[in-house]
Structures are given as structure tokens and as C-alpha cells.
Amino acid sequence: MTALLTQPSSSPLKKDAICQQSLFLPYDGGQLHLRHISPTFPSAARSPILMLHGAMSNGRVFYSDSGRGLAGFLARQGFEVYVLDTAGRGLSTPKLAKGVDPGQGKVIREQLPLVQAFILERHPGSLGVHWCGHSWGGVLMASSLVRFPEMATGVRSLLTFGSKRTIRTRSLKKWWMVDMFWNRLAPAIATQRGYLPADSLKLGMDNESISSLSESIDWVRGDWIDHDDGFDYAAAARANGLPPAWFIAGARDTVLGNPCDVKDMMAECCAADARFTLLSRENGFRHDYDHAGMLTHMDAPSDHFVAVADWLLGFDVTALKDRDY
């Protein structure tokens, strides 16, 4: 594995019993940023977790310096969590600009395999890594897993929040957000600026490259085919399937992760062991969650985050029982 640069956080978060540090992996003339969030006293019995953000976003959808977020919550349950900023986003460098235009194919084919290998190297006794994606991050993770079945053997589970590959729902809100803005206005702005400045326009947490923007538009409307080499992900999914997977949707997430579209993706991925959960009051949750609120709502840690931790812990409990035999 290539050399690693580290940058510790200001101090361990003693109040929450977790520690944070930034790790930097050399990549393509720059660096990929991984936020490592761990218990003060990590447990070797817990499998590590890799998290990936969606479009117009970065890793901070999962964590904060104060310890809030799903990553901090799971670290308090004993997991070591690694949150990736894809090339050009978050603290990864170089930042998106004219001439700096990484596409989603590099996340699928290069960045996720690189980070997976790095985590396994840091945790040699682990049975594998849990993968967790929000929104389009879940699509990229599923794509990488079906493309590289040998790598998938080292992935214990796939957990997604509001992830969909296609958007088939119809509404006025969808027409404006997807058909008008994402499909028409966003490419025009990106072409003029060299990238989509979603951050400064208050459209998202981070900016988006022209390549990723155009490639995601094609995938949402069409086939699951790699833009760079024509790889057929749908066929690979039928042949290889996914590790155990949990697809979570929010009742108020009517466009970006519409529950029907999330179910479509779950079927397309062909996971041998897949489950679907709708976060709604009707199903016993405290709120009808929206796209970002599934991860950022102040009540999430005392609501569905508990079930997520139990599900992940179940893999390790089962493994320990199997070892006893």
C-alpha cells in the first residue's frame, strides 16, 4: 500500500469516548481524504465500516467535529469508521475546477477498491468491511461490488440511505428538481464554470464535476452501463449479486430517494439477502424522514440509528458463534 499522511483532530473527544483523525491516501496526483472515527478503545471484534457520500455532497453528511452523525454514533458502539471524500470533494485534493473533472467511474473502479484494500490492511484480523452509502453513494458502492466480485468477498454488508439508480416517480417537485434543474440547468452552469458550484449556490454540501453530473443523468434515465468502457453493471449484478444489503428510505423523501425508486434499485442489485425499511411514523419511527434527515435529524440517533447498530453488530455476533463451533 502507498504511503499515508495523517492529520489528527484537535483532540480526542473524551466526552463522547471517540477519536477523530484525517487520513490522506496519495491518489492520481493528489490525495483522497478519509475521516477515521473510532472508539477511544477499539474492539477487534467489530468489523470496520466504510461510508460514502452522494452527489453534491461530501463525507460530512456522516460526521461532525463535535461527534454528531451516524459515524460518531457507530463509533460509540465500538466500530471503527472510515468516511471517504471522493476525488475533488471535501478535504480530498485537488479541488474541482476547470480541468479537474473526475468522473464517477473512477470512484467505482479505483477509489473504492483502493480504500477497501487500505482498510483491510489496517485491520488484518477483520472478516471484512461494512459499506454504507447515502443517496448516489449507495449506487456507486453497489456498482463497485457487482463489478469486482473478488473484492465483494471482503465486504460484509451494504447499507444504503435513500439510494436509487433510476427516478421513475412523477410529480411537480420531481419535474423541477430533476428534469429542469439537474438535467438542464445544472449542466449549463457546470459547462460555464468548469464544474457545478453547488456549495456557493447553496444547492448542496459540495460541488460536482461535469463528468459525474452528466454520467449520473444518463444512469438515472437509462441503462446501468459504464461510460468509460461499456461495462454492463446490470448483467454483473444478475451474475454476482451483492453481499447482505439493507435499503433504507424516508417517507418524506419523495424525489431524490423515493421509496419506490429505492425498491427498484434493490431488485436490480440482486442481493441474495436484502431488506427494505421505510422510515415513517406509520412504521413506528419518530418521524417521516426526508433525504438528508435520515442521517442528520437530531432524533435519528435515538430512533433508527439504534436498529442500524444492532444489524451491524449481528454480523459480528454470528461470526463469533460460528468460530465457537
C-alpha positions in Angstrom: 0.0 0.0 0.0 1.2 3.5 -0.8 2.4 5.9 1.9 -0.1 7.5 4.2 -0.2 11.0 5.6 -2.1 11.7 8.8 -3.6 14.8 10.3 -5.0 14.3 13.8 -8.1 16.2 15.0 -7.6 18.9 17.6 -8.0 16.5 20.4 -9.7 13.2 21.3 -13.4 13.7 22.1 -13.2 12.5 25.7 -16.8 13.4 26.4 -18.1 11.1 23.7 -15.4 8.5 24.1 -14.4 8.7 20.4 -11.4 10.0 18.5 -11.2 11.5 15.1 -8.3 12.0 12.6 -7.9 12.7 8.9 -6.0 10.2 6.8 -4.7 11.1 3.3 -4.1 8.5 0.6 -2.0 9.5 -2.4 -4.2 9.3 -5.5 -3.9 10.4 -9.1 -1.5 13.3 -8.4 -3.5 14.4 -5.3 -4.9 12.9 -2.1 -8.0 11.1 -1.0 -9.3 12.2 2.4 -10.6 9.6 4.8 -12.0 10.7 8.1 -11.3 8.0 10.7 -13.7 8.0 13.6 -13.1 5.4 16.3 -13.8 4.5 19.9 -11.2 5.5 22.4 -10.6 1.8 23.0 -11.4 0.0 19.7 -12.7 -3.6 19.8 -11.0 -6.1 17.5 -14.4 -8.0 17.4 -16.0 -5.2 15.4 -15.7 -5.1 11.6 -14.7 -1.7 10.3 -17.1 0.5 8.3 -16.6 2.5 5.1 -19.0 5.3 4.3 -19.6 7.2 1.0 -21.5 10.4 0.4 -23.7 11.2 -2.6 -23.8 13.8 -5.3 -23.2 17.5 -4.4 -22.0 16.3 -1.0 -19.0 15.1 1.0 -18.2 12.9 4.0 -19.6 15.4 6.5 -23.1 14.1 5.8 -22.0 11.3 8.1 -19.9 13.1 10.8 -19.1 16.4 12.5 -16.2 17.6 14.6 -18.5 17.6 17.6 -19.1 13.9 17.2 -22.7 14.1 15.8 -23.8 11.9 12.9 -24.0 8.2 12.1 -20.3 7.8 12.0 -19.9 9.1 15.6 -22.9 7.1 16.8 -21.5 3.8 15.4 -18.0 4.6 16.8 -19.6 4.8 20.2 -20.9 1.3 19.6 -17.3 0.0 19.2 -16.9 0.3 15.4 -14.0 2.0 13.6 -15.5 4.1 10.8 -13.8 5.5 7.7 -15.6 8.2 5.8 -14.4 8.9 2.2 -14.4 12.2 0.4 -14.3 11.3 -3.3 -11.7 13.0 -5.5 -12.3 16.7 -5.6 -14.7 16.8 -2.7 -14.4 17.6 1.0 -10.7 17.6 2.0 -9.6 15.5 -1.0 -7.3 17.3 -3.4 -7.1 18.8 -5.9 -10.4 20.5 -5.6 -12.8 20.5 -8.6 -12.0 23.2 -11.1 -11.7 23.7 -14.8 -9.6 20.8 -16.0 -10.1 18.9 -12.8 -13.1 16.7 -13.7 -13.1 13.2 -12.1 -16.0 11.1 -13.2 -17.9 8.5 -11.2 -16.2 5.7 -13.0 -13.0 6.4 -11.1 -14.9 6.1 -7.8 -16.2 2.7 -8.8 -13.1 1.3 -10.4 -10.3 3.0 -8.5 -11.1 4.9 -5.3 -13.4 2.4 -3.6 -11.1 -0.6 -4.3 -8.1 1.5 -3.1 -9.8 2.4 0.2 -11.1 -1.1 0.7 -7.6 -2.5 0.4 -6.3 0.1 2.8 -8.8 -0.6 5.5 -8.3 -4.3 5.3 -4.5 -3.7 5.6 -5.2 -1.7 8.8 -7.4 -4.4 10.2 -5.7 -7.7 9.3 -7.8 -9.8 11.6 -11.2 -8.5 10.3 -13.6 -10.7 8.5 -14.4 -7.8 6.2 -15.7 -4.3 5.9 -19.3 -3.0 6.2 -20.1 -0.5 3.4 -22.6 2.3 3.9 -23.7 4.8 1.3 -26.0 7.8 1.2 -28.0 8.6 -1.9 -25.8 8.3 -5.1 -23.0 7.0 -2.9 -25.0 3.8 -2.5 -25.3 3.5 -6.3 -21.5 3.8 -6.7 -20.8 1.3 -3.9 -23.3 -1.2 -5.4 -21.6 -0.7 -8.8 -18.2 -1.4 -7.5 -19.3 -4.5 -5.6 -21.0 -6.1 -8.6 -18.1 -5.2 -10.9 -15.4 -6.7 -8.6 -16.9 -9.9 -7.0 -13.5 -10.9 -5.5 -13.4 -7.6 -3.7 -17.0 -8.1 -2.6 -16.0 -11.2 -0.7 -14.3 -8.8 1.7 -17.4 -6.7 2.2 -19.7 -8.0 4.9 -22.8 -5.9 4.1 -24.1 -2.9 2.1 -26.3 -0.4 3.9 -27.9 2.5 1.9 -29.9 5.5 2.8 -32.1 7.0 0.1 -30.2 5.3 -2.7 -31.8 4.9 -6.2 -30.3 4.4 -9.6 -33.4 5.5 -11.6 -36.1 8.0 -10.8 -39.4 6.9 -12.2 -41.7 8.9 -9.8 -43.7 11.7 -11.3 -44.6 15.0 -9.6 -44.2 18.7 -10.0 -41.4 18.6 -7.4 -39.6 15.9 -9.4 -40.1 17.9 -12.7 -38.4 20.9 -11.2 -35.6 19.2 -9.2 -34.6 16.6 -11.7 -36.0 17.3 -15.2 -35.4 21.1 -15.1 -32.5 21.7 -12.7 -30.4 18.6 -12.6 -30.9 17.6 -16.3 -30.8 21.1 -17.9 -29.8 24.0 -15.7 -27.0 22.2 -13.8 -25.1 21.1 -16.9 -25.4 24.6 -18.4 -23.9 26.1 -15.2 -21.2 23.4 -15.0 -20.2 23.9 -18.6 -19.8 27.6 -18.0 -17.8 27.3 -14.7 -16.0 24.1 -15.4 -17.8 22.3 -12.6 -21.2 22.8 -10.7 -20.6 25.2 -7.8 -23.3 23.6 -5.7 -21.7 24.8 -2.4 -21.6 28.5 -3.3 -25.1 28.3 -4.9 -26.4 26.8 -1.6 -27.6 23.7 -3.6 -25.6 21.1 -1.7 -22.7 20.5 0.7 -20.1 20.3 -2.0 -19.5 20.8 -5.7 -20.0 18.4 -8.6 -17.8 17.7 -11.6 -19.1 17.9 -15.2 -18.3 14.3 -15.8 -20.1 12.9 -12.7 -23.0 15.2 -13.4 -23.5 14.0 -17.0 -22.9 10.4 -16.1 -25.4 10.4 -13.3 -28.0 12.0 -15.5 -27.6 9.2 -18.1 -27.8 6.5 -15.4 -31.0 8.0 -13.8 -32.7 8.0 -17.2 -31.1 5.0 -18.8 -29.1 1.8 -18.5 -26.6 0.8 -15.9 -23.6 0.9 -18.2 -20.1 2.3 -17.6 -19.4 5.4 -19.6 -15.7 4.7 -19.9 -15.5 1.1 -21.0 -19.1 -0.1 -21.5 -19.2 -2.5 -18.6 -22.7 -3.8 -18.0 -23.4 -3.5 -14.3 -26.9 -4.8 -14.5 -25.7 -8.0 -16.1 -22.9 -8.3 -13.5 -25.5 -7.8 -10.7 -27.6 -10.6 -12.1 -24.5 -12.8 -12.2 -22.8 -11.8 -9.0 -25.4 -10.2 -6.7 -24.5 -8.2 -3.6 -23.5 -9.1 0.0 -26.3 -8.9 2.5 -27.9 -5.5 1.9 -30.3 -3.1 3.7 -32.0 -0.4 1.7 -33.5 2.4 3.9 -35.9 5.1 2.5 -37.6 8.1 4.1 -41.3 8.6 3.9 -40.8 12.4 3.1 -38.0 11.6 0.6 -40.4 11.9 -2.4 -37.9 12.7 -5.2 -34.2 12.0 -4.5 -34.8 8.7 -2.8 -38.4 7.9 -3.4 -39.2 4.6 -1.7 -40.5 3.1 -5.0 -37.2 4.0 -6.7 -35.2 2.6 -3.8 -37.1 -0.7 -4.1 -36.4 -0.7 -7.9 -32.7 -0.4 -7.1 -32.9 -3.2 -4.5 -34.4 -5.5 -7.1 -31.8 -4.5 -9.8 -28.9 -5.2 -7.4 -30.0 -8.9 -6.9 -28.7 -9.2 -3.3 -29.2 -12.7 -2.0 -30.2 -11.3 1.4 -31.9 -7.9 1.0 -34.3 -6.0 3.3 -36.1 -2.7 2.9 -37.3 -0.3 5.6 -39.4 2.8 5.2 -38.7 5.4 7.9 -42.2 6.6 8.7 -44.4 7.3 11.7 -46.7 4.6 10.4 -43.9 2.1 10.7 -43.2 3.1 14.3 -40.4 5.6 13.8 -40.5 9.1 15.4 -40.7 11.0 12.1 -41.4 10.7 8.4 -37.8 11.4 7.4 -36.6 13.2 4.3 -33.5 12.7 2.2 -30.9 14.3 4.4 -32.8 14.0 7.7 -32.3 10.2 7.7 -28.7 11.0 8.6 -28.8 14.5 10.1 -32.0 14.7 12.1 -31.4 15.3 15.9 -33.7 12.4 16.7 -32.0 9.9 14.4 -29.5 8.6 17.0 -32.3 7.6 19.4 -34.5 6.3 16.6 -33.3 4.2 13.6 -29.6 4.5 14.3 -30.1 2.0 17.1 -31.5 -0.5 14.7 -28.7 0.1 12.3 -26.1 -0.6 15.0 -27.9 -3.8 16.1 -28.0 -5.0 12.5 -24.2 -4.4 12.1 -23.4 -5.9 15.4 -25.4 -9.0 14.4 -22.8 -9.9 11.8 -20.0 -10.0 14.4 -22.1 -11.9 16.9 -22.9 -14.6 14.3 -19.2 -14.8 13.3 -18.2 -15.3 16.9 -20.8 -18.1 17.3 -19.5 -19.8 14.1 -16.0 -19.6 15.4 -17.1 -21.3 18.6 -18.2 -24.3 16.6 
